[in-house]
Structures are given as structure tokens and as C-alpha cells.
């Protein structure tokens, strides 16, 4: 069983960034994204080559995704 961290959509964390490669689940409130539940662990950041990040790391190149799949 995996461990997840919960983050608000407006937080500039790696878990809410479009570059995040780890698993995440989006919780909606009133048909709008509100919380992100991201799997804990180290993942390679697509914005920085050879840099491992966690979901709670503050992202320096934060970019919100354009569309939610």
C-alpha cells in the first residue's frame, strides 16, 4: 500500500506541477480541482535533468497543467 500526501491546488509543490512524474489523484469540489493526493517517494523531475524530487518539494519551475485528463 502506498503513502500519499495531500496538497492544495494553489501550492507550488512538485505534486501540483505539470512536470510531476509520480502518481497523483485529483479531488474536485464544485467541479473544480481542489486537492492533489500525490504518492510519496522520489521521482525524476522533467524540468531539471537528473534531479530527484518528492511531492512536497517546492518547485522552482512550477507550471500548472493545461488540461486535466
C-alpha positions as CSV (number, residue, x, y, z in Angstrom):
1,X,0.0,0.0,0.0
2,X,1.4,3.4,-1.0
3,X,1.5,6.5,1.1
4,X,0.0,9.7,-0.2
5,X,0.4,13.4,0.7
6,X,-2.4,15.9,0.2
7,X,-1.7,19.4,-1.3
8,X,-3.9,22.3,-2.3
9,X,-4.1,23.1,-5.9
10,X,-2.5,26.6,-5.5
11,X,0.6,25.3,-3.6
12,X,3.7,25.5,-5.7
13,X,4.8,22.0,-4.9
14,X,6.1,19.4,-7.2
15,X,3.0,17.3,-6.7
16,X,0.8,20.1,-8.3
17,X,3.2,20.8,-11.2
18,X,2.7,19.6,-14.7
19,X,6.3,18.2,-14.7
20,X,5.4,15.7,-11.9
21,X,6.1,12.1,-13.0
22,X,4.7,10.4,-9.9
23,X,1.2,9.0,-9.4
24,X,-1.4,11.5,-8.2
25,X,-5.2,11.8,-7.8
26,X,-7.2,14.9,-8.1
27,X,-10.1,15.7,-5.8
28,X,-12.8,18.0,-7.0
29,X,-15.1,20.4,-5.2
30,X,-17.9,22.0,-7.2
31,X,-16.5,20.5,-10.4
32,X,-13.1,22.3,-9.9
33,X,-9.8,20.8,-8.8
34,X,-9.2,21.4,-5.1
35,X,-6.8,18.9,-3.7
36,X,-4.0,16.8,-5.1
37,X,-3.1,13.5,-3.5
38,X,0.4,12.5,-4.7
39,X,2.2,9.3,-4.0
40,X,5.2,9.6,-1.6
41,X,8.6,8.8,-2.9
42,X,11.4,10.2,-5.1
43,X,10.8,10.9,-8.7
44,X,12.9,12.4,-11.5
45,X,11.9,15.9,-12.3
46,X,11.2,16.5,-16.0
47,X,12.1,20.2,-15.6
48,X,15.6,19.5,-14.2
49,X,17.7,16.8,-15.7
50,X,19.0,14.2,-13.2
51,X,17.3,15.8,-10.2
52,X,15.1,13.6,-7.9
53,X,12.3,15.4,-6.1
54,X,9.5,14.5,-3.7
55,X,5.9,15.6,-3.9
56,X,6.4,18.1,-1.0
57,X,9.5,19.8,-2.6
58,X,8.9,23.4,-3.5
59,X,9.1,23.6,-7.3
60,X,11.3,26.3,-8.8
61,X,9.9,25.8,-12.3
62,X,6.3,25.3,-11.3
63,X,3.7,25.2,-14.1
64,X,0.1,24.2,-13.6
65,X,-1.1,21.7,-16.2
66,X,-3.2,22.9,-19.1
67,X,-5.8,20.2,-19.1
68,X,-6.8,17.5,-16.7
69,X,-7.0,14.1,-18.4
